[in-house]
Amino acid sequence: MATGMRDFGAALLLAAVATVFVFHAGLPALPRDGLDPSWVAVMGEAADRPARWGVDTAFTYGPASPVVSGYANNAYLGRTLPLQVGFAALFGTCAALVLAGGSGRRALAGTLACGVVLAAARGMPDALFLALPMPVLLLALRDAPRRGTVAATLAGAFGLGLSGMVKMSFPLAALPLLALADAAVLRRRRPPLLLGSFALGVVAGALLYGQRLSDLPAYIALQGEEVVGYAAAMAIDGPDWDLVPFLVLAPALVVALAVAGRGPGRRAAALGLAVALLVLFKAGFIRHDLHSAIAWTGSCLLGTLVAWARLPRRGAVAVTAAALAVVLVYLPVMTVRQSVRQGRAAALANLYGTWLVADPARTLASEAELLLRPAAFRERLARDKAAAWAGIAAAGPLDALPGPVDIIPSLQTRVLAAGLDYRGRPSFQEYSTYTAGLAAANRAFLEGDRAPRWVLFGPELPLGVMALDNRFPAFAEGTLWRDLLGRYRPVRRIGALVALERRAVPVPVPEGPARDGVAAFGAFVPVPEDGPLWATLDVRLNLAGRVLSALFRPPLLTLAVRLGDGGERRFRLVPALAAGGFLLTPLVDNASDYEALAAGEAAGAGRRVTAVAVEASSAGRWFFAADIRLTLRALDLSGLAAAPSGAPAPAGTPASLPPVLSLPLRAWPVAGGRRHVVLRFGLGDAAPAGPVCFAAMAADGRREDLLRRCLDAADGRRGPETAALDLPDAVTELALETHCAAGRSCGGAWGWTAPDGSAASVPPGALP
């Protein structure tokens, strides 16, 4: 009886720590602007519809993604919160039963140590999910398990199957350990039930989130594409001082368990630990930024658990001391060092305060309100979410567009906040469409009857680049650019974005004959034509590269381009994207460049690619085939400009002046690193009474006014007025906005003097 109460208390403690510190259960996350908040919101809102995963949506996370993100969708209280508490309880129970094999003091010490490490997994549920298979394996390896242990083991396998609706990498990481556990159980002549329980969990998760079981194969296939392509596409380098210690300590822990470990199934336990640590290593160090905290936290959690369950007391104390040093000292210092350049001491103190005090206090206060005043909790949550949407809409306003809207840059929260009818392609963020299967799903979507009327095209903001991680600009959904050119036409500018409207009839984009060539690493290959060229690059891993990719990730590659003005630029090369085909020339850096491409305008020397090379480090070349195959095809875009338009422009758009004008400045002279621009603005004779405001800003999405003035015909202030701007040469495009009362034409006009001395205005002739 006393042992049972002790185990229950240990499970309750660990579950409570995971609930408050890991999941922040009861503290729902509100919508925010940005790249990661966009996928969080899209996945959370899609789960409310519900969307069909594998058909409508394909991403690294599934319909239960709010279990990890905590997103405040309609299902938060009914599904997300119970699942967060359930997974916390599942881990706490399995870990407590693993630790229960020792004496009372040893079990208590192990529970407290695991609790501290678990608390350090602040807002990182990935570490808990990737660690969960190990305690399930250790329980299954026992010679004569009690009923409670068997039940916890089966529940653990079931939960790991269900976690596939959260993120497919979780169950994929668990499968080898569950197979190992079932094999060990079978050798002991007991029925192997874990894989069956796991499969039931997968089915139950799909049904819980309203998914069709017939869609499961497609969901698993596209999730598999995300997992398989992740290492080559999303990898970034990080500091060796973070990587090397992990490569030393993780194998040492496996060796310690294999050599000095106690209890049944020692070799199986060591093998399972090795697999779990390899998964954590890849989760943390493929994209080696703050993701490495997942690897460190998960490995420390596993190390502490395994040490107190299987190693002698001295070994357990040593492992625990190392784990506590990592999670309590090293990880906070590493986090601050990688994310803060100045004021690191203050930032470190703030991090400790947030982790140990502020976040737990906010979580507990929110949980208390939910338990004691559930109606007030719901009202506050609805109010806070509405305010969050309003804040996003104000920070990144978008014009009203009738009909379904998709967006290429990862700014989906702006579309949702604007109240537009968001209808995203399956792989809805450009940087995550990195395999042929994902690109094929997106192409089928654009060709089908569910394709959106509008696609917003432009750079990732506020970064101001077309593709993440300094990828080649045309890698942003690059294989779809021919489809976009043929099926959509540029209609209007919205800040740094251009709105593409679906054509009534698709326009063919003919290709010229293929010109094949073979290149070597580091050698520039001439690009023969001035016009648009479609390229495919076949850069293949050799056997050593495939082994390295399975254990870690392939070496990073660079795509170097030489331009017509003699300059050279270097970008990240993703082999799968290059093999799928992309626009090599002209270089398209922003929405204006894309508009010029679609209009058939000749590219300037600074955007015309004249030679291309694939580069790798001297060590990296050993992992690739020596020959690189390059295929070039000319694109004939002459039919785009003459093609009939699609649907008419949205009602309410002023015929005289669009709400946002684009003024490209690349051709304007630069003197002393500055461009001198003189703008004119004013009201026409037909302008109605009421204020009309004119604003000029760099077309980079930051919405920082370079000029803002208001005129009012009622006061006789019609203009025209003049404003002289001295701009840094980095500003290559201005967004000129006109604002007035909703529902009426502003009657305003903009003008400027071009570099050749000629004057221009919009509408034409409106200003002297």
N, C-alpha and C positions, 0 to 999 in steps of 0.2 A: 504493500500500500504506500509506504513511504517513498519507495523507488518510483512508483507511478506518479506520485505527486511531484517528485523532484523533476522527472522528465517533462511533466506538463508545465511546470513553472519555467523550465529552460526553454521549451518551445514557445511559450507565451512571451517570454522576454525577447527572444530573437525575432518573433513575428512582429512585436510592437516596434522594435528598432527599425526593421525593414519597412513597416508601414509609414512611420514618421520620417525617417531619414532618407530612405531609398526612393519610395514612391511619392512622398508628400501627399499621401492619400487624404482626401477631404479638402485639398487646396487646389482647385481646378485652375489650369493654365488658360489665360485669355488670349485672344488673337493679337498678333503683333505683326509689324511690317518687317520684311526681310526674306532672305532665301530659305533658311531652315524653318522659320515660323510659317512660311507659305506652304511647305509640304505638310507641316503639322495640321494646319487649318484645312487644307484640301482633303487629307485623309480623314480627319475628324468629321467634317461636314458630309463627306461621301458615305460614311458609315451610317448616317442618319437617313439616307434616301431609301433603301441602301443601294449602293452601286454594286455591280457584279465584278468582283476582283478576278483578274485573269482575262476579262472581256472589256470592261470599261476602264479599269485601272490596273496599272502595273508599277509597283515601286518596291523598295526594299522592305517596307512595312506593309501590314495587312489591315483588315477592317478593325482589328482590336488595337491599332496603334495607340489610341489614347491611354491604354494601360501603361505605356512607357512615357508618352508625352504629357499625359494628364490633361489633354485638351477638353475644354468645357463644351462638349456637344450635348445634344438632347438625351443621349444615352449615358451620360456621365454617372448619374445617381443609380440608374437601373442596371447597368452592366459594368462600366469602367471601375467604379469604386468597389463593388463586390469582388471583381476579379483582382484588383490590386491587393485587397485584404486577403483574398484567397491564396494568391501566389506567395505573399509574405508568410502566411500561416503554413503553407506547404513547405517552403524552405526551412522555416523555423522548426517544424516538426521533424523533418528528415534529418536536419543537422543535430537536433537535440537527441534523437535516437541513436545517431552515429556516436555521439559523445557519451551516451549512457553506458557504453560497454566497459568503462573504467570505474574506479572508485568514486565515492561521492565528491571528494575534494578535487580529484582530477577532472571529473565532469563539470564541476562548478568553474574551475579555472579555465577550461576549454570554452565553456559557454560565455563567460565574461570576455575572454579574448576575442572570440568570434563576434560578440556583440559590438565591441569597439571597432573592429575592422569593418563590420557591416555598416556601422554609423558613418564610416569614412566614405562609403559608396554614395555620397550625397548626390541625389538626383541622377544616379547612374544605374538604372534597372538592368541594363545590358550585362553588367558584371554579375548580378544575382542570377539572371537567366542562364548565362553561360557556365556558372558554377554549379547550378542545381543538379545536373546529371551525375556529378561525382558522389554526393551523399546517397543518391538512389543506388548507384553501383555498389557502394560500401555496404549498404543494408542488404542488398541481394546476395552478397558474398558470404554472409553469415551461415554457419553450419546448421543451426537449429533456430531459425528466427521465430519470435513470438507472433501471435496473430496480429497484434498491433503493428509490428514491424512489417509484416507482409502487406497489411492494408496500406501503410504509409508508402511502401515501395510501389505498389500498384497505383496509388493516387499520384505519386511523383511521375510515373510514366505517363499516366493520363494527362496530367497537367502539362508535361513537356509536349505532348501531341497537340493539346489545345493552344499552346504558345505559338504554333504555326500561324494562327490568325493574328498574332502580334507582329512577328517578324520571322520569316522562314529560316533564317540562319540559326535560330534557337533550336528548333527540332532537328535540323540537319547536323548541328554540333552534338546533339544528344544521341543520335542513332548509333554511332559506333559503341558508345558506352552501354546502351541498352542491349545491343546485340552481344556484347561481351558478358553482360550480366546474365542474359538468357542462356548463353552457352555454359556459363559456370553453374547455373541452376540445373541445367539438363545433365551435366556431369554428376550432380548429386542426386539424380533420379527424382527430381521434382519437376512439375510442369512449368515450362517456360512461358510466362504470361505477360511479360513486360512489353514486348513488341505489339501484342494484341491490344493491351490496354492503351498503348501509345496511339495505335490506329483509331481506336474508339475516341480518343481525345481529339484527333484531327477532325473526325466526322462531327463530333459534338460541337467543336468550335465553329465549324462552317454553319451548322444549323442555328447555333446561338446568334450568329450575325446575319441571318437571313440569306445565306449563300446557297446556291443550287449545288447539289453534290455533283451534278454533271459538269460544273465549271471547275471542279477541283483539279483535274489534270491540267487545264490551261493555266490556272493559278499557280500550281506547282512548277509548271514549265517556265512561265515568265519570271517567277521568283528565282528559279534556278539560273535564268539568264542574268538577273541582277547579281546573284552571288558569284557566278563564274567569271563575269566580266569585271567585277569590282577591283580586283588587284591591279590589273593592267591600266584601268581607266582612272581610278581615284587615288592612286598612290602618290604620296608626297614624301620627300626626305625630311628627316628630323635630326636632332642632335645625337651624336654617338654616345655622349655621356648619359643619355637616357636609355639607349638601346643596349649597349654592351653589358651593363649590370644585369639586365633581365636575361640576356643570353647565358650568363654565368649562373645566376641564382636558380632559374627555373630547372635546368637539367640537374643541378645539385640536389634539389628537392626530390626529383624523381629517383635519383641514385640512392639517396638516403632512405626512401621508402622501400626500394627494391632490396637494399642490403640490410638495413637495420629494422625494417618494418615488422610488426607483429600481427598476429591474427590470420584467419583463413584467407586464401586467395591473394597472397602477397604479390605474386607476379601480375595477376590480373589487375590488382589495384594500382600497381606501378604503371602498367600499360595504360590503364584508363586515365590516370593522372597525367601521363605524357600527352595523350590525345587532348585532354581538356586544356592543358597549358599551351599546346600548339594552337588551338582555336583562339584562346585569349591573346596569344602573341599576334596572330594575324588580325584579330579585331582591333588591337591597339596600335600596331606598328606599321600596317600597310599604309594607312593615312596617318603619318606620324606627326600629328599635332597634339592637341589635348586629348585625342582619342587614346593615347598611351595610358591615361589614367584608368581606362577600363581594364587594360591588361594588368596593370600593377594591382589595382584593387581586387580584381577577381582572383589573381594568383595568390595574393596575401590571404584572402578569405579561404581559398582551398588549402593553402599551406598550413594555416592555423588549425583548420578542421582536421586535416589528415594527421598533423603532428600530434594533437591531443588524442586522436582515436587510435593511432597506429605506432607512433615512435616512442622510444623510452623518454622518461621525464626530462632528462637533460636536453635531449634533442628537441622536445616539445617547447621547452623554455627558450632555447636558442632560436628556433623558428619564429616563435611568438615575438621575441624581442626584435628580430629583424623586420617582421611584418608591421609591428607597431611603429618602428622607426620610419618605415616607408610611408605608411598612411597618415601618420600624425605630423611628420616633419618633411620628408622628401616631397611627397605629392603636393602639399600646399606651396612649398618653395618653388617646385618645378612649374606649377600652374602660374604663379605670379611671374616667374622669370620668362615664360614663353608668351605671356599675354600683356605684360605691362613693361614699358620702357623707363618710366620715371616714377618716383615715389613708391618704390617697391615695398619699403618697410610699412608704409601706411596701408598699401594694398593688401599686404600679408595679414596685418592686424584686422583689416576689414573682412578678409576671407574667413579667418577664424571666427570672428564675431557673427558673420552670416551663417556659417555652417553650424556652430555650436549653440547659438542663441536665437538669432532672428528667424531663420527658416523653421526650426522646430517650434518656436513660439507661435509663428503665424499658422503653421499646420495644426497645432493643438487648439488654437483659438477657433479656427475654421471648423475643425471637427466638433468642438463643443457647441458651436452655433448650430451645426447640422443636427446634432442629437437633441439639443434643448429647444431650438426654435427653427424647425425645418422650413416653415413657410417663409420666415425672414431670410433664411439662407438662400432659398430659391429666388426670392425677389432681388436680393443683393446681387446674386450671380447674373440674373438677367439684365439688371441695370449696368453692372460692370462690363458685361460683354457688349452691350449696345454702345457704351461709351468708348470701348476699345475700337469697335468698328468705326465709329465716328472720327476718332483720332487718326486712324489709318487713312480714311477718306480725305481728311483735311491735309494730311502730310503728303499724300500722293494722289491728287485728284485726277480722275479720268472722265472724259466726256461720255454723255449718254449715247449708247449704241444699241439700236433695235436688233433683237435676235441674239442667238448664242455667240459667245465670245471665248476664244482661247488666247493664250499669251505665251510667247516663246521664252523671254527671260523669266526668271523665277520670282515673279512678283504677283503670284496668284491672289494673295490677300488683298491687294489693291483692287482687283477685279471684283472680288467678293464684297469688299467694303463699299464699292461704288454702287452696289445693288444690281450689277449687270448679270445677265444669264450666263454664268460660267459653264462652259462645256469643254473640258480639257481633253487632250489626246491621252491615250492610256499611259504612256511614259511621259508624265506631264511636266517634268523639269528637264531642261535641255541637257544639263550635265550628266544626267543619269541614263540617257538614251545612248548606251555605249556598246551594244551588241547588234548583230544582224537581226536577231529575233525581235528585239525591242523596236528597232527601226521599222521592221515589217509591220508590227502591230500599229504603229503610228501612221504608216502610209495607208494601211487598210482603212483606218479611221478617217483620214482626209479624203479618201476616194469613196467612202460610203455615204449613206443617206443621213447619218448623224453628224456629219462634218459641220463645224460652226460657220456662221455667216461671216464672222470677223476673226482675224488673227492679228494680235498686236505684236509687232516685231521691233526689236531694238536691243540695246546693250543691257547687261546685268547692272543694276543700280544698287547702291551708289558707286560700285566699282568702276563703271564707265567702260567696261570691256564686253565684247560679245560673248565670250566663253570663260568659264571658271578655270582657275589654276593656270592662267596664261596659255590656254590651249589656242591652237590656230583658230582665228575668228569664225571661219566657215564650218568649224566642228559643232557649232551650236545648232543641233538638229540638222547637221550638214547634208545627210543623205536625202532630206526632204526639200531642199531648196529648189530643185527642178519642179517638184510638185507645187510648191508655194508660188513659184513664178508662173506656172501654167494655169493654176486654179484660182489664184487670188491676184488682185491688182491694188497697188497703193492708192489710197483715197484721200487721207487727211493725216496731219501730224497731231499728235497729242504729247506735248513735251518732247522728251527724247525718243518717243516711240512713233512708229508709223502704223496706222490702221490699215490692214489689208482686207479688202472685201472680196467675197467669193464671186467668181465670174459666173455669168449665166451659162456659158459654155466653156469648158476647159480649152486652153490654147496649147497646141503641141509645142514642145521645145526640142526641135530636132538636134541630133548629135552628128558630128562629122565622123569620119573613119577613125578607128583606134590607131594610135601611134605608140607602139610598145618600146620600152627600153629597159636596160639593166643598169643599176647604179651601185656604187660601193659607198660604205659609210664615210662621211666627211667630204665626198666629192660632189661639187655642184654640177647639176645637169641643166643645160640651157632649156628655157621654155620658149618655143618657137614663134608664138603669135601674140599680137596685141589684144585680140578679142577675148571674150570669156572662154575659159578652158575648164573642163571637168576632169578631175584626176582620180586615179586609184593608186594606192601605194600598198604593196604587199611586203610587209616586214615580218618574217616568221621566226619564231623561237626554234632553236635546235633542241636536242635531247636534254642537254644541261639546262637550258632555259626553261623547259617544261618542268623539270624536277625542281628548279629554284622557284618557279611560279607556284607549284603545289605546296612547297614548304613555307614560302614567304610571298614574294612578288617579283616580277621581272624587272630588270633595270629600266630606268627612265630614258626616254628618247626625246630628241629635239628635232623640230622641223625648221630649218633655216631657209629664208627666202631672200633673194637679192632683187631689189626694186629698180625701176627704170631710172630713178634719180641717183642711182649709185649706192643708196643706203641698204643696209641689211637688218633684218629683224628675225628674232628667234622665238619660237613658240613650243609649247608642249605638244608632242605627237602621241596620239592614242592609236595604236596599230589597228584596232577593230574599226574605228571611225574612218581611218585613212583607207582601209580595205573596202569599206562600203561605198566610197565615192564622195567627193566634196568639190566645191568650187575653189580652184587654186588661184585663179586670177580673173578679174581684179580682186584686190584685197578689200573686203567689206568690213569696216570697223564700226559702223553705226547705221542708224536708220537712213540718213541722207545718202550714204554710199549705196544702200540697197535700193533706194528710190532711183538713183542714177542708173544702176544696173538694170532695173526693170524698164526704165525708159529708153534703154539702148544707148545711153550716152557713153562716149569714149572715156576711159579711165585716164586720169592724169598720171604723170610719170611716178609720183609717189605711191600710187596704188597698183601699178602694173608690175606683176611678178615676171622677172626675166630669167631667173634661175632658181633651182631648188635643191636642197641637200638634206639628208637624214644624218643626224649626228648622235653619237653615243660615247660614253667614256671608254677609255682604253680597256678597262676591265669589263664593262658592259657588253662590248662587241663579242666577247667569247660566248655569249648566251644566245646569239642570233645567227641565222644563216647568213653567209657572206654576201650573197646577191640580193639586192632589193629591186623588185620589179615595179616599174612605173608605167602607167598607161594614161595617155592624154587624149581627150576628145574635145573638139571645138563645139560650143553651144551656139545655136542660131536663135537669138532672141528678137529677131526683127518683127515677128508677128505679134509681140506682146502689146506694143503701143497702139496698134490699129484694131485690136480686138474689141468687141462690144463689151460694155460695162455690165455689171451685175445689177443688183437692186438699187433703187434711187437712194440718194443721201438721206440721212435721218431727218425727220421733220424737226423744224425749229432751228436748223443750222442757218445762220445769216448768209444770204447769197453774196453780200458785198464783202464780207470779211470773215474768214474762219476764226474761231476762238483762239487758235494758236497758229502762228506763222513760223516757218523755219528760215533762218538767214545763214546759209553756209559761208564760212569765212576762210576756208583753206586757201583760196586764191588771193586773199587780201595781203598786201605786203607787211612784213614784220621788220620793225626797226628797234634795236636795243631790247629785243625779246618781248616787244609789245606790238599789238595791233591797234591802230587808231580808227575808231568807227564813229561816224556821226549819224544819229538817228533823228527822224522827224516824225511827229505824230500829231493828230488833231481830229476834230469832229467835222463831218460833212454838214451841208446845209439842211439835210433832212433829219439830222440827229434829234431824237426826242429829248425833252427835259429830263434831268436826272444825271447823277454822276456816272462817268465812264472812266475806268482806270486802265492805264497802260503800264505794262510791266515787261522788262527785258531781263533774261537770265541765261546763264550757260545751259545748253541742252544736255545736261549730264544727269538730270533727275534729282539734283540736290535742292532745287527750288530756292536758291539764294539770290535775291533780287540784286541786279546791278543797276536797275532803274525802276522806279514806281512813281507815277504821277497820275492825278485824277483831274479831269476837266468836266465842266457842266454847262450845257447850252443855256440853261435857265439863268445862269449868272453871267452870261456873255463870254465865258471862257471856252472858246472853241479851238484856239490855237491858230495855225500850227505852232508847236513848240519844238525846240531843238535840244538834244542832249549829246554831249561828246563823251565817249567811253574810251579809256585806255585799257586794253585787255591783255592778259598774258597770252603768249603765243600758243599755250596749251588749249585755250578756248577756240575751238575750230567751228563752232556752230552756236548761234543764238536762238532761243525760243522767245518769240514776241507774242505776249498774251494781251487780250482785250477783255475786260470784265465789265458787265453792267447788270441791271436788274434782270432777273429770270423772265423768259417769255417774250423778250423784245429784241430787235436788232440793235446793236450798239451804235451803228452809224459812224464808227471810227475808221481811221486810216493810218497806215504806217508808211514811212518813206526813208530812204537812205541814199547816200552817194557812193556809187561803185568805185573801185580802184581806178578805172579808166576815166573818171570824172563825170560819167553820166548819172543822172538822177533816176530813181525808180520809186514807185509807190504802189501800195495795194490798198484799195482797188486802184487800177491804172489811172493815172492822171488826177488822183484825188488830192494830192499835195503838190505845191509848187517846188 
